[in-house]
């Protein structure tokens, strides 16, 4: 028994001495959450771009390096050490389009203002009227039935001035008849995109950047890729009417919602509209009415 206790004492002296629970501060928890948040969005970003296939190639190279290290392949390891700096520069060049898009998206998310409401210029006011929503929906599905291709970009917070300059300035009150007439076949303004700001059509025949997202279907044409492309670089909402099928699709935040119905389009436009509704509800408490504000968001 004494021998067992002696051995246990020796074990505790060697392995348990000095072990203690680390002091956990609230800032450590914040750091863990920040790192988890960044890693999650990094993996999502990699997964949704062509960087995913490049990452798999890098994983193969990493496995090869590990095997070379385990087998003590000194020559290969020496070569890899010498080209490491060049490889890092090459990775930056290869991933340059994805890195640029990621930084653009990070810049336009406006995290601080969304948390602390630093910029309320558009938060409390609607972006466009209910009438504009109905006119856009009416024109979109009328062109869909006639199989008239259309590309309608609705500006949100990010300015579309640079893209507006690539087209022909119109600056007219939006109406379904005007939209349909613009995209009618064999008319001077039918090619390209229309840009909508608030309740007005500001420009037509505008050129948009094409998306190089490898996840998009190969069956999609230039019109759909342009709609997704502008949604990757700005926070706009784009309505795409297919000339081949007449289907109405939506591009927003780099995603394509294909073949949407009228109610889904109305819901998306209402979200973008950012309308605040005041409803007066009377609650009789001790003979005094109380008004209550509600938001449709």
C-alpha positions as CSV (number, residue, x, y, z in Angstrom):
1,X,0.0,0.0,0.0
2,X,2.8,2.4,0.9
3,X,4.5,1.6,-2.5
4,X,1.3,2.5,-4.3
5,X,1.0,5.7,-2.4
6,X,4.6,6.5,-3.1
7,X,4.1,6.0,-6.8
8,X,1.0,8.1,-6.8
9,X,2.9,10.9,-5.0
10,X,5.7,10.7,-7.5
11,X,3.2,10.9,-10.4
12,X,1.5,13.9,-8.8
13,X,4.8,15.7,-8.3
14,X,5.8,15.2,-11.9
15,X,2.6,15.8,-13.8
16,X,0.1,17.6,-11.6
17,X,2.4,20.1,-9.9
18,X,1.9,23.5,-11.4
19,X,-1.3,22.6,-13.2
20,X,-4.2,25.0,-12.5
21,X,-7.2,26.4,-14.1
22,X,-6.3,29.5,-16.2
23,X,-7.8,32.8,-15.3
24,X,-10.6,33.5,-17.7
25,X,-11.4,37.1,-18.3
26,X,-14.4,38.5,-20.2
27,X,-12.1,39.8,-22.9
28,X,-11.0,36.3,-23.6
29,X,-14.6,35.4,-24.3
30,X,-14.9,38.4,-26.7
31,X,-11.7,37.3,-28.4
32,X,-13.0,33.8,-28.9
33,X,-16.2,35.1,-30.4
34,X,-14.4,37.5,-32.8
35,X,-12.0,34.8,-34.0
36,X,-14.9,32.3,-34.5
37,X,-16.9,35.0,-36.4
38,X,-13.9,35.8,-38.6
39,X,-13.1,32.1,-39.3
40,X,-16.8,31.4,-40.1
41,X,-17.0,34.2,-42.7
42,X,-13.6,33.3,-44.1
43,X,-14.8,29.8,-44.8
44,X,-18.1,31.0,-46.2
45,X,-16.2,33.4,-48.5
46,X,-13.9,30.7,-49.7
47,X,-16.7,28.3,-50.3
48,X,-18.7,30.8,-52.4
49,X,-15.9,31.8,-54.7
50,X,-13.5,30.0,-57.1
51,X,-11.0,30.2,-54.2
52,X,-12.6,27.0,-53.0
53,X,-11.0,24.9,-55.8
54,X,-7.7,26.8,-55.2
55,X,-7.9,26.0,-51.5
56,X,-8.3,22.3,-52.2
57,X,-5.1,22.5,-54.3
58,X,-3.3,24.2,-51.5
59,X,-4.5,21.5,-49.1
60,X,-2.9,18.9,-51.4
61,X,0.4,20.8,-51.3
62,X,0.2,21.1,-47.5
63,X,-0.2,17.3,-47.2
64,X,2.8,16.8,-49.4
65,X,4.9,19.1,-47.2
66,X,3.8,17.2,-44.1
67,X,4.7,13.9,-45.7
68,X,8.1,15.3,-46.8
69,X,8.8,16.5,-43.3
70,X,7.9,13.2,-41.7
71,X,10.1,11.3,-44.1
72,X,12.9,13.8,-43.7
73,X,13.2,14.7,-47.4
74,X,15.7,17.5,-46.8
75,X,16.2,18.5,-50.4
76,X,12.4,19.0,-51.0
77,X,12.1,20.9,-47.7
78,X,15.1,23.1,-48.6
79,X,13.5,24.0,-52.0
80,X,10.1,24.7,-50.3
81,X,11.8,27.1,-47.8
82,X,13.4,29.0,-50.6
83,X,10.2,29.5,-52.6
84,X,7.9,30.2,-49.7
85,X,8.2,34.0,-50.1
86,X,7.5,33.8,-53.8
87,X,4.5,31.5,-53.2
88,X,2.9,34.0,-50.8
89,X,3.2,36.7,-53.4
90,X,1.8,34.4,-56.1
91,X,-1.2,33.6,-53.8
92,X,-2.0,37.3,-53.4
93,X,-1.9,37.7,-57.2
94,X,-4.1,34.6,-57.8
95,X,-6.7,35.5,-55.2
96,X,-6.7,39.2,-56.1
97,X,-10.2,39.4,-57.6
98,X,-11.7,37.5,-54.6
99,X,-9.8,39.6,-52.1
100,X,-10.9,42.8,-53.8
101,X,-14.5,41.7,-53.7
102,X,-14.3,40.6,-50.1
103,X,-12.9,44.1,-49.1
104,X,-15.6,45.8,-51.1
105,X,-18.3,43.8,-49.4
106,X,-16.8,44.5,-46.0
107,X,-16.7,48.2,-46.7
108,X,-20.3,48.4,-47.9
109,X,-21.7,46.5,-45.0
110,X,-21.3,49.6,-42.8
111,X,-21.1,47.5,-39.6
112,X,-20.6,50.4,-37.2
113,X,-23.6,52.4,-38.5
114,X,-25.8,49.3,-38.4
115,X,-24.9,48.7,-34.7
116,X,-24.8,52.3,-33.5
117,X,-27.2,54.0,-36.0
118,X,-24.6,56.6,-37.0
119,X,-26.2,57.3,-40.3
120,X,-30.0,57.6,-40.2
121,X,-30.4,59.6,-43.4
122,X,-32.4,56.8,-45.0
123,X,-33.3,54.5,-42.1
124,X,-36.3,56.4,-41.0
125,X,-37.6,57.4,-44.5
126,X,-38.8,55.1,-47.2
127,X,-36.6,54.6,-50.3
128,X,-39.5,54.7,-52.8
129,X,-43.3,54.7,-52.7
130,X,-45.8,51.8,-52.7
131,X,-46.8,53.0,-56.2
132,X,-43.3,52.5,-57.5
133,X,-43.3,49.0,-56.2
134,X,-46.5,48.1,-57.9
135,X,-45.4,49.8,-61.2
136,X,-42.1,47.8,-61.1
137,X,-44.0,44.5,-60.5
138,X,-46.5,45.3,-63.2
139,X,-43.8,46.0,-65.7
140,X,-41.7,43.0,-64.8
141,X,-44.4,40.4,-65.3
142,X,-45.9,42.1,-68.3
143,X,-42.4,41.9,-70.0
144,X,-42.1,38.3,-68.8
145,X,-45.4,37.4,-70.5
146,X,-44.2,39.0,-73.7
147,X,-40.7,37.5,-73.3
148,X,-39.1,40.9,-73.3
149,X,-35.6,40.8,-71.7
150,X,-35.1,43.4,-69.0
151,X,-32.5,44.4,-66.4
152,X,-33.7,46.8,-63.6
153,X,-31.2,47.8,-60.9
154,X,-32.7,49.5,-57.9
155,X,-30.2,51.7,-55.9
156,X,-30.0,51.3,-52.1
157,X,-27.3,52.8,-49.9
158,X,-24.4,52.4,-52.3
159,X,-24.3,55.0,-55.0
160,X,-24.6,53.7,-58.6
161,X,-23.4,56.9,-60.1
162,X,-20.4,55.3,-61.8
163,X,-22.7,52.8,-63.6
164,X,-25.2,55.5,-64.3
165,X,-22.6,57.4,-66.3
166,X,-22.1,54.4,-68.7
167,X,-25.7,54.8,-70.0
168,X,-28.0,57.5,-71.3
169,X,-29.5,59.8,-68.7
170,X,-33.3,59.8,-68.5
171,X,-34.3,61.2,-65.1
172,X,-38.0,60.5,-65.4
173,X,-40.7,59.4,-62.9
174,X,-40.9,55.6,-62.9
175,X,-44.0,54.1,-64.5
176,X,-44.7,50.6,-65.9
177,X,-45.4,51.9,-69.3
178,X,-42.0,53.7,-69.5
179,X,-40.1,50.6,-68.3
180,X,-41.9,48.4,-70.9
181,X,-41.2,50.9,-73.6
182,X,-37.5,51.2,-72.7
183,X,-37.0,47.4,-73.0
184,X,-39.1,46.9,-76.1
185,X,-37.3,45.1,-78.9
186,X,-35.6,47.3,-81.6
187,X,-35.7,50.4,-79.5
188,X,-32.5,52.5,-78.9
189,X,-32.6,52.0,-75.1
190,X,-33.5,48.3,-74.8
191,X,-29.9,47.0,-74.5
192,X,-28.3,47.2,-71.1
193,X,-29.6,48.0,-67.7
194,X,-32.0,50.6,-66.2
195,X,-31.0,52.2,-62.9
196,X,-33.7,53.3,-60.5
197,X,-33.1,55.8,-57.8
198,X,-36.0,56.4,-55.3
199,X,-39.1,56.9,-57.5
200,X,-37.3,57.8,-60.8
201,X,-35.5,56.1,-63.6
202,X,-32.2,57.9,-63.8
203,X,-30.4,56.1,-66.6
204,X,-30.8,53.4,-69.3
205,X,-28.5,51.2,-71.4
206,X,-26.1,51.0,-68.5
207,X,-23.2,48.5,-68.5
208,X,-22.8,46.3,-65.4
209,X,-19.9,44.1,-64.2
210,X,-20.3,40.4,-65.0
211,X,-20.0,37.9,-62.1
212,X,-17.3,35.3,-62.4
213,X,-19.0,33.1,-59.7
214,X,-18.4,29.5,-60.7
215,X,-21.5,28.4,-58.7
216,X,-23.8,30.0,-61.2
217,X,-25.5,27.7,-63.8
218,X,-23.9,27.6,-67.2
219,X,-27.3,28.0,-68.7
220,X,-27.5,31.6,-67.4
221,X,-26.8,34.3,-70.0
222,X,-25.1,37.7,-69.8
223,X,-28.1,39.4,-68.4
224,X,-28.3,37.2,-65.3
225,X,-24.5,37.3,-64.8
226,X,-24.6,41.1,-65.0
227,X,-27.4,41.2,-62.4
228,X,-25.4,39.0,-60.0
229,X,-22.2,41.0,-60.7
230,X,-23.7,44.4,-59.7
231,X,-25.2,42.7,-56.5
232,X,-21.7,41.5,-55.6
233,X,-20.2,45.0,-55.6
234,X,-23.1,47.0,-54.3
235,X,-26.1,46.6,-52.0
236,X,-28.6,47.1,-54.9
237,X,-31.5,44.8,-55.9
238,X,-31.6,43.8,-59.5
239,X,-34.7,42.4,-61.3
240,X,-33.9,40.2,-64.3
241,X,-36.5,39.2,-66.9
242,X,-35.4,36.4,-69.2
243,X,-35.9,36.9,-72.9
244,X,-35.9,33.2,-73.5
245,X,-38.2,32.0,-70.8
246,X,-40.0,35.1,-69.6
247,X,-39.1,34.2,-66.0
248,X,-38.5,36.9,-63.4
249,X,-35.4,36.6,-61.2
250,X,-33.8,38.7,-58.4
251,X,-30.1,39.3,-57.7
252,X,-29.1,40.6,-54.3
253,X,-26.0,40.3,-52.1
254,X,-24.3,38.1,-54.7
255,X,-27.2,35.6,-54.7
256,X,-29.6,34.8,-57.5
257,X,-33.2,34.0,-56.7
258,X,-34.5,32.4,-60.0
259,X,-38.1,32.3,-61.2
260,X,-39.7,34.2,-58.4
261,X,-43.4,34.9,-58.1
262,X,-45.1,38.2,-57.7
263,X,-45.5,38.0,-54.0
264,X,-41.8,37.2,-53.4
265,X,-40.8,40.1,-55.5
266,X,-43.2,42.4,-53.7
267,X,-41.7,41.2,-50.3
268,X,-38.1,41.9,-51.5
269,X,-39.0,45.3,-52.7
270,X,-40.9,46.1,-49.5
271,X,-37.8,45.1,-47.5
272,X,-35.6,47.4,-49.6
273,X,-38.2,50.2,-49.3
274,X,-37.6,50.5,-45.6
275,X,-41.0,51.9,-45.0
276,X,-42.0,53.0,-41.5
277,X,-45.7,52.9,-40.9
278,X,-47.5,54.8,-38.2
279,X,-50.6,53.2,-36.8
280,X,-52.7,54.9,-34.2
281,X,-54.1,52.4,-31.8
282,X,-56.2,53.6,-28.9
283,X,-55.8,51.9,-25.5
284,X,-58.1,53.4,-23.0
285,X,-56.4,53.5,-19.7
286,X,-57.9,55.8,-17.1
287,X,-59.6,57.6,-19.9
288,X,-56.4,58.5,-21.7
289,X,-55.6,57.2,-25.2
290,X,-52.1,55.9,-26.1
291,X,-50.5,56.0,-29.6
292,X,-48.2,53.2,-30.7
293,X,-45.7,53.2,-33.5
294,X,-45.1,50.0,-35.5
295,X,-42.8,49.2,-38.4
296,X,-43.6,46.8,-41.2
297,X,-40.0,45.6,-41.0
